[in-house]
Amino acid sequence: MLAAARLIPTEPKLRLLYLGNDLKFIAALRPALDEGVYLLVTCADREGALLFLKSDIPYEVLLIDFAWRKKDGLEIARLARKLRHRKRMPIVLLGGARLSSQTRAVAEDAGVTMCVLRTQDVPEVVKRLIGQKP
């Protein structure tokens, strides 16, 4: 008698943490990322975001939707930079419209690596950032 075939679960190699609530963006981003390589973890509340960041779960990139919490999202970026295990993690601030130079400066001070528009090719931005990691 043949043994029943068992599926061996595979862990994605890279986790992305998206902080925001734009369901259209999430729906567009998921299929653009190779499912076997990337796992997109989404969070739409501040308390959950803090739990994810403080956890030991590895994330290769943190995506923060500026429209989600505005300046509070930048405070979360600042907190991530203070956490020893998140210091080197790239942080991308996603804007629905072009961000002002003042907002970009505040974002840079908060530890944001890059500011991009949601309409840009975010998967390519993520791949570029991960490729730059030591």
C-alpha positions, 0 to 999 in steps of 0.5 A, a space after each residue: 500500500 502506498 503511503 499518503 503523500 504529505 505536503 512539506 510546508 515551506 517557509 518564505 525566505 523573506 518577510 515584509 511588514 506593511 503597516 497600513 489599511 489600503 486594501 487595493 494596494 495590498 491586493 495589487 502588491 501580493 500577486 506582484 511578489 513571488 509567493 514562495 520567496 516573500 510573505 507579506 504581513 499586514 497590520 492596520 492598527 498601531 498596537 499590533 504594529 508595535 507588537 510585530 516590531 518588538 517581536 523576534 520575527 524577522 522582517 527584511 523590509 518595513 513598509 509604512 503607508 503615510 496615509 495610514 497614520 501620518 506622523 504617527 507612522 513616522 514615530 513607529 519608524 523612529 521606534 523601529 530604529 531604536 530596537 536593536 534587532 531592527 536597526 538595519 532593517 530598511 524602512 520605506 514610506 509609501 505616499 499616495 501623492 508626492 511628499 513635501 520636502 519637509 515631510 521627507 526631511 522628517 521621515 529621514 530623521 525618523 530613520 526612513 530609508 526611502 520615500 516612494 509613491 504607492 503607484 511606483 513599482 514597490 516590489 522592485 523597490 523592495 528587491 533593490 533594498 534587500 539586494 543592498 543589505 549586507 
